[in-house]
Amino acid sequence: MPGIGHWELIALALVLVLLFGSKQLPTLARNLGRGVREVRQTVADVDPRTELRELEPPAADDSPAKPS
């Protein structure tokens, strides 16, 4: 799988500057970094040994059945 080349990065930077403006790019990058950091911390906090346990069936009712 080929990586992103220099020209693609330049084109991407140009598009971002045109879309968001040069003053908003640092804020956008900061928020993106915070989001990535938060996702990484959440993934790291998940214990791989944790398993989803099946719900236990309800306890049997010891009362006599009602006649119909």
LINPE-V312442 format. One record per residue. RES is the residue in one letter. SS is DSSP state (alpha for helix, beta for strand, coil for the rest). PHI is phi in whole degrees, 0 to 359 (* if undefined). PSI is psi in degrees with one decimal (* if undefined). Layout:
res=[RES RES]
ss=[SS SS]
phi=[PHI PHI]
psi=[PSI PSI]
//
This chain:
res=[M P G I G H W E L I A L A L V L V L L F G S K Q L P T L A R N L G R G V R E V R Q T V A D V D P R T E L R E L E P P A A D D S P A K P S]
ss=[coil coil coil coil coil alpha alpha alpha alpha alpha alpha alpha alpha alpha alpha alpha alpha alpha alpha alpha coil coil coil coil alpha alpha alpha alpha alpha alpha alpha alpha alpha alpha alpha alpha alpha alpha alpha alpha alpha alpha alpha alpha alpha coil coil coil coil coil coil coil coil coil coil coil coil coil coil coil coil coil coil coil coil coil coil coil]
phi=[* 288 273 274 272 296 293 293 295 295 296 296 297 296 297 297 295 292 284 254 86 289 282 269 299 299 294 298 295 297 295 295 297 296 296 296 297 295 296 297 295 295 294 291 284 288 279 294 277 289 237 283 268 288 293 287 293 298 297 294 276 276 285 293 290 279 290 260]
psi=[119.8 148.7 -177.6 129.9 -179.6 -43.0 -35.7 -39.9 -39.9 -43.5 -41.0 -43.7 -41.4 -43.9 -43.0 -40.7 -40.3 -37.4 -46.4 -17.8 152.8 -23.3 -27.1 -13.8 -43.1 -39.7 -41.8 -44.8 -39.5 -45.9 -37.5 -41.9 -40.5 -41.5 -43.6 -42.0 -40.9 -41.8 -42.8 -41.4 -39.7 -43.0 -38.6 -29.2 -20.4 125.0 120.7 -16.5 -9.9 131.5 150.6 123.3 142.2 147.3 136.0 144.1 150.4 148.7 144.7 137.9 123.4 -4.8 148.9 151.5 142.3 135.0 147.8 *]
//
